[in-house]
Amino acid sequence: MILDDMKQGIAAVKRALGAKDATSDAFKCYLIQGGEISATNGNLSAGFPIMWDGNLLVPGAEFEAAINRMPCDPTVDIEEGFVQFRAKKFRVLLPRLPEEHLVVMRPAEGVTIALDKEFIDKVTAVFPFCSDQDTPIWMSALNILEGKLIGVSSGGKAIGIAHYPPLARVGLMIPRVAIEFLLKRGTAPSSMTVGQTACSFEWQDGTWLRTNLLADNLPKALMKRVAQIAVPDWEITPAFRESYGRVSELSQSLVRLYDGRMTGAGVAGGGIDIEDECDAPVPPDREHSAWNPVVVNLLLTVATHWDPSTYPNPSVFLGPLVSGLVMGVTEG
């Protein structure tokens, strides 16, 4: 067994292991079979080609700990019920389960679409807009629809959209955990295969990821909002970013934008009064607009243009990778 090769394999698939409280112990194991190491949690599976042809099903945490402590390439002795790894005088004995105790779903069958680095760049930019809550399903997923990558934050307060034309004929919802795997992989997948209930991503080095898809639909009202996005006129200036940064650091709940100035609501429970200059447009029929700092911080990470003057209606922003909508804070 080549130590560095096995370490690379573990690093490639470990995020697909089941959680510590997984109902099946098999989901906490690495399956080594047919020149590949793989792992699954039941909904997410991943595999990586390795230069070792043995067959093993071993406890994941213990196997990883043993491999990471090997002083050199180990020899492997496989017996019924256990496996021994030996490197110089260092020896580790691990339990071995029958390989048939774990079924790892293979890469999905369906339509394969070539991907490039632009795909992962846009997923990276949209993903912060995806809710970290489990419900509703469409908020906790990366939505791909008609060439758009769509993320919706908790409560629908912000929507991020990136256009990726190669996926123009695709409609699916990818679970958050699968997108986290993609982004932590460190390199862009070379292709994507879309099936009826699952999809797979493949990398040039042979790594693959399969994930079950979520069964839900985006609300029609949300899609109507997405269709109405236009290019905003106001370019976010460096002066605005500097002023907003100062005010938002001291205001946890609310920032108001006036003609020529902005104010903060202060930290929770504090009597602090915050004000700075502001060059942003305001609604024509209102003295000011009001915003949640978390939402504005999110859009400022991706946007070059914004239109806060549409407050209290949804406000459009535009950036080189992501466009979208944000909702203001309703007052009174």
N, C-alpha and C positions, 0 to 999 in steps of 0.2 A: 504494500500500500504506500503510495506517495503522499507524504504528509501535507505538503503545500496544496496539492491537488484536492485532497479531501477537505482541507480548510476552506478552499474556494467554494467547493460544493455546499458545505454547510452554510456559509455566508449567503449563498445564492437562494437557498430554499427555506431557511430557518423561520422567516416571517409567516410561512404558511402552516407552521406547527399549531396544534390546538392550544388553547389557553391552559393554565395550570389547573383550572377547575373543569376541564373538558370531561364530559360524561364517559367517554371511551378512552382507556389508557392507550389504545392503538394510535389515537390522534396526537399523542405526545411523543411518537416515535419517528425515527428516520427509517425509510425503506431503501435498502441498497439492493438493486436487482438489475441485471441486464446492462451493466456498465453505466448506471445512472443512480444518483441519490435523489430521493423525492420525499415530500412531506405534504400532509393535508390536515385541515381542520373540519372536513366534511363539506364545506362550501367553497373553499379555496384550496387549490393544489398547485405545487410547483416542482419542477425537476431540473437537474443539471447533469450533463455527461461527465463521468469520472473515468480515470484510467485504472480501474480495479474491477474485476469480473465476479467477485464473490457475491453471495446472496445473504442478506441479513435484515432483520427487523429489530432495532435496538432502541432503548429509551433515549429520547432526544437530548435532554439536559445532561445526563450522565455521559453519553457518547461525545457530545461537544466538549465537555470538561476534560475528558480523557485525551481527546485529540489535541486540544490546546496545550496540554502539558507534556506531550511526547517530545523527548529531546532530539529524536531523529525519526526517519521513516520506520514505522513499526512492522513487525511480522504479525500475522493474524492466524490464530488457531481456532477453528470453529468446531464446536461439539454440540450435541443435542442439549438444548437448554441454556447454553452459555457460550460466550466467545471471549478469547483472551488476546489482548494487544500487548506486545512486548517490544520495547526499544531500549537497547543496552540492558541495564539492570532494572529499568522502570517497567512495572507490569500492572495492567488493569484487567480485571475480570468483570464482564458485564453480562446480565441476563439476556437471553435471546428468545424472542417470540417467533412462532411459525410465520413465515412471510404471508401466508394466506389470511392471517388475522386482520390485515389492513388492505383495503382496496383503494388505490389512488386513481382518481378519475384522470384519464389521459386528456391531452389537448383537444379542444372542441373541433367538431367537423362542421364545415359550412363554407362560407365565402371568405376568402383570404384577401386582405387589403394591405398593400405596402404602406409603411409609415416612414416618416423622416424625423429629423430632430425638431422640426417645427411642431410636431404633435406633442412631444413631451414638454416643450417650452410653453405651449398654450395650456396644457393640462396643469402645469405648475402654476401658471398665472390665475387660472380659474378656480383651482381647488380651494384656496382660502375662503371662497364664497360659499362652499358647501357646508351645510349645517353639521355640527358635531352631535346633534340629537338623533335619536333613532326613528322619530316620527315627525311628520308624515314621511313615508318612504322616499318620495321624490325629492325631499329636502336633504336626506342623508346620503344621496347618491350623486355621482357625476352623470348628468343626463346628456346623451348624444342624440340629436335629432336634426335631420336634414342638413348635415354639415355644420351644425352648431354644437359646441361644448358648453353646457349650461350648469351653473352652480347657483343654488338659492340658499341664503343664510336663514338662520332661525327666525321664525316669524315673518319671513318674506321681506325683511328690511332692506336687503340688497340682493341684486341679481347680477351675476357676472357671466358674460357671453364671449366666446372666442370662435371665430369662423375657421373651420378646417375642411375645405372642399373635398378631399379624398373620401370623407365619410358622408357624402351628400345623400346616399341611399340607405343610411343606417339609422335605426331608431331603437335605443336601448337605455337601460339604467344600470350603471356599474356600481356595486357597493363601495362605500368609503374605504373599507379595509383593503380592497383590491387596488384602489388608486394609491393608497399609502405604500403598498408593496411596490408599485410601479415607480413612484417618486424616490423611494429609498434604494432602489436597485442601482441608481447612480449613472446608468447609461440608457439611451433611448432604445425601445424595442424596434425591430426592423419590420415587423408585420403584426397584423391582428386578424384572427379568424372569428367570424360571427356565426353562431349556431342559433337554434331555436330558443334554448333556455340557458345557454352558457356562451362565453367567449374566451378566447385565448390570446395571449401575447407571446411572441417569440423574439429572442435576441440572437445576434450573430454568433455568440459563443455557445449556442445550444440551450441556453436557459429558456424555460417556458413557464408560463403562469396561466392557469385556468381558473375562472371564477363563474359561479352561478350568477345569473342575471336576476334583477329584481322585477317583480311583476306589478306594475302600476302605470299610471298615465299622468302626464303633467296636466294641471288644471287648464281649461280653455281660457279662463280669464288671464292667467299668467302668460300664455302664448300670445294673447292679444296685446299685452303690454310689450312683450319682446318685439312684436311686429311693428310697433309704433316708434321704435328708437330712431332718432335722427341725430345728425352731427351737431353738437353744441358749439356755440360761437366763442364762448369765453375760454381763453387759455389760462390755466392755473399758473400764476406767476410765482417766482421764487420768494417775493415779498410776502405773498399770501401764505405759502408753506411755512415760512419762518414765524410769522405771527400766529398762525394756527397751531404750530408746534408748541409755542410758549403757552398759549391759552389752554390747549387740550391737556397738557401735562398736569395742569392744576384743576381741571374740570372733568370729573368722572361721568357726569350724567347728561350735560347739556351745553352746547355752544350755540350762541345766536349770532347771525350775521346781519349787520346793519349797513347802511350806506356810510362808508368811511371808517367803520369800527366793528369789532367783534367783542363779545363778552362771554364769560364762562359762569356756570352755575355754582362752581366751588366744589370741593370734595364733600362727600357725604358727611353730614353732621357738623361741617365747619362753617364759619361765618366769613369766609374769604371772598373778596370782590375782585374779579379779574377782567381786564379790558386791554385791548391792543388795537392797532390800526387794521383796516381791512379794505381790500380793493375789489371784492367780489360783488357781482350783481345781486340785487334784491328783487323780490316780487313787486310788480308795478302797483298792486293794490294793498300792499302790506308794509309795515314799518321794518320788518325783519323776517328772516327765516330761522328755523330752529332744528338742530341736528344732534343726533347721538354721536359722540366722539368716536366710538368704536366703528360705526358705519363710515364716517368720513375718513378715519385712518385707513380703513380698508380700501376705499376708492383711491385715495392719494398714493397708495403703493403701486397702482397700475395706470392711473389716468393722467393725461396731459390737458384735457378739456373737460368742463363741467358746466351745468346750467342750474344753479340753485335758485334762479329766479322763478322756476315753475312751482315752487313750494306753495301750498301743501300737497300738490299733485306729485306723482313720481318724477324724480329728477334724473336727467340723462348724464352719463359720463362717457368719455372716450379715451382710450390709450392705444399704444402701438400693438398690443396683443389682445386686450380685453376691452369691451364696451359693456354698458349695462345701465341699470336703474338703481337708485337708492330712494328710500322713503325718509321724509323728515319726521320730526317729533311733533305730534298734534298738541297744541296748547289750548287751555281753556275749554 
